[in-house]
Amino acid sequence: MAPDSVYPACQIPRRVFCRSAPLIRVIDPHERGSPAVSPTEPRLAERSPAPPPSAARWPQGPGVLGRLGTWAARHARAVFVGWLLLVVALGAFAPKVTTALSGAGWQANGSDSVAARTVAQQHFGGNASSALQIVVKAAKPVSDPAVQQVIARAEHLAADDPRVSAVVPPQPGATISRDGHTAIVLAGAKASPDEMVRAADALKGPLAALSTPGVQVHATGASVLWSDFNAANHSAMIHSEILSWPVTLAILVVAFGSLVAAGLPLLLTMAGLAASAGSLVLISHLFPVSVWAMNFAMMFALALGIDYALFLVVRFRAARRGGERSAVEAVAETMDTAGKAVLLSGVTVLVSLSAVMLVPSPAFRSMAGGIMLAVLFVLAATLTLLPAVLARLGRRIDALALPWARAKAGAAEQGSPRFAAWGERLWRHPLRYGAVALAVLLALAAPVVGLRTAMPSITVIPADASARVGYTAVQEAFGPGMPGMLQILAPGGQAAEVQAKTAATPGVAAAMPAQPAPDGSGWSLVQAVPKVDPSNPALKTTVDTLRAELPRGTLVGGAAVENLDLQHALDQKTPLVIGVVLGLGFLLLLVALRAPLIAALGTLTSLLSTGAAFGAARLVFQDGHGAGLLGFQPQGFLDGWAPVFFFAMIFAIAMDYTVFLLASAKEHYERTGSPRAAMTGALAHSGRVVFAAAGVMVAVFLTFALSGPLPPKEMGLVLGLAVLFDAALVRLVLLPVLLRLTGHAAWRAPAWLRRVLPDIPFSHG
């Protein structure tokens, strides 16, 4: 019989006698390397150290989650009807999610550039960074009557859109090129940046249709860029989902060994997705929600739905103990043990993502909010809907089982023999395997030292996208800095000084004469063309110089400057977000485990997998290694929003696995008081779950690295590698080794801390 087999009568491992007997265990010959065993007396029985306080009392009946599971199991019909009504009610709004959510919001609230955009939109006819630029490039001069007809039709088309304010025709010396073959029509922004992205969605197609054999018409500008990016991103998401679903289903069937059981994660995912998608549509009526919120919500709903279902279903199978317990009793035990780990995991994910709210950007906050909403619905379904389904299925959960799965069904309660053997090997040789895992992680993380970040360039959208074609035409006709034109708003009486100092700034190619606001507000607008491309780092030096030398109260803005301000906000907030995520993650583990040492180690080891993933990202996306294989043009940096947002996502996933492993370890330690039983038992009972769940996540995330624009590729590769490194090297090697090396100390806590913290048992009596 396996080392962790259980006597049904006393429900504790075989090495420990029943509860009424003294806590004595017979020494396993293989335990001679354990600190708890005296090497000079290997064959004598040894009294174990006093078990932790939670082991001194076994719960009398199910706990809170056990009672919740029992209620759901006994009122399954009510639970099914409730979830059906919720999904139908919210799911009715889900089809509108792609049109209701916004495409902008990539700004730093409170920055000078956002203030400059607001002033320009209010006092200069919408000539702000969110205005649309209609580029007309002709073989003949733009003064040609045929070309003028095309320009007139473009102006009329833009003016008919209610989101467009004033339409400014091409101006000689400003928006007509020197060779006279390229002109820019400005369609002012009358609506919010989010609405201007929708205006770009509506206008870019009809505008392109105005093109003739000798005249090309394309819309460009920041709003069109986000419109094109969202379209490319949406297409990539759909393509990636098509690629990932077959792989996901195959892994689920292998992991569960049953077609019926494999369908349970899909049930949770669909319920959570439908509810969260409908909720996002409703929330979008209150404030803008980024369309990326739904994309990330879909990934997390699928990933966590699989994780949670795996953990609960495996435990439910073990809890049935060969049919000796009823389905309701098995559900109660499942919820009292694995259910607590799932709840803790969900709370940890929510806490990790909530730290992103510290970034003053609507896009970041709505993306984090969308993921958190999906996690809430999946967690609610896991703790209510899944217990009801398990109780109704009972033994039928193994229906349509694969042949090899039927043969192993009887060993379910003893855990995975392979992972149990792996645990024993780690116990005997901790330094050998731990040192290798640590060395690999540190080597992968080393390139992070040279990591550079910046906001995305125009190359993140396809070469044939309207914004990029128009962008290229403007640069060819007006110079490299024209697409990143600066908008400088001067207070009353300072226009001449602002214009003169702007023109004399080294990084400025040309500064146009100051334009007084037509509404008499006293503001003046100076538009300046930088010498470099908007994505060139030298632009930041130019902007910093202008802000330092121009008179007090002057606002420097423009689409490129908004990107710089957002990058600055991200650089400032990233250390704070990382610190908050780590601190809150540690506190959650401390409350749950009542063990400060292992809570700290479990939190800090997450930094290793994160660092390794970003080290690999630097080699690929900054240095260009493998760019041809993945089909992208390297920008020479990682997108600026990646470190803060990806860190929160990676940490949330890593803590998900940490909770599963340590919750299982604590359960075994509560029952036995043995560090060895805690470590090997945790791997035996949760190792396969972590391995299978990680396999699904890696498959889902890496499909995004194979299609679509650059940011989804970054997201897919960074998250996929992070999950791979975390599961394979940290949770299944390094963290168990740390449990082995710290022994009883891993689970100890000062008396004063035990009095302060709640006692949350993970075992079920």
Secondary structure, DSSP 8 states (H G I E B T S, - for coil): --TT-B-TTT-SBTTS--TTS-SEE---GGGGGSTTS-TT-TTS-EE-----HHHHS--SS--HHHHHHHHHHHTHHHHHHHHHHHHHHHHTTGGGHHHHSBS---S-TT-HHHHHHHHHHHHTTT-STT-EEEEEEESS-TTSHHHHHHHHHHHHHHHTSTTEEEEE---BTTTB-TTSSEEEEEEEE-S-HHHHHHHHHHHHHHHHHT-BTTEEEEEESHHHHHHHHHHHHHHHHHHHHHHHHHHHHHHHHHHHSBHHHHHHHHHHHHHHHHHHHHHHHHHTTTS--BHHHHHHHHHHHHHHHHHHHHHHHHHHHHHTGGGTS-HHHHHHHHHHHHHHHHHHHHHHHHHHHHGGGGS--HHHHHHHHHHHHHHHHHHHIIIIIHHHHHHHHGGGGGTTB-HHHHHHGGGGGG--HHHHHHHHHHHHSHHHHHHHHHHHHHHHHGGGGG--EE---GGGS-TTSHHHHHHHHHHHHH-TTGGG-EEEEE-TT-HHHHHHHHHHSTTEEEE---EE-TT-SS-EEEEEEESS-TTSTHHHHHHHHHHHHS-TT-EEE-HHHHHHHHHHHHHHHHHHHHHHHHHHHHHHHHHHH--HHHHHHHHHHHHHHHHHHHHHHIIIIIT-TTHHHHT----SSEETTHHHHHHHHHHHHHHHHHHHHHHHHHHHHHHH--HHHHHHHHHHHHHHHHHHHHHHHHHHHHHHTTSSSHHHHHHHHHHHHHHHHIIIIIIIIIHHHHHHHHGGGGG---HHHHHHS-----S--
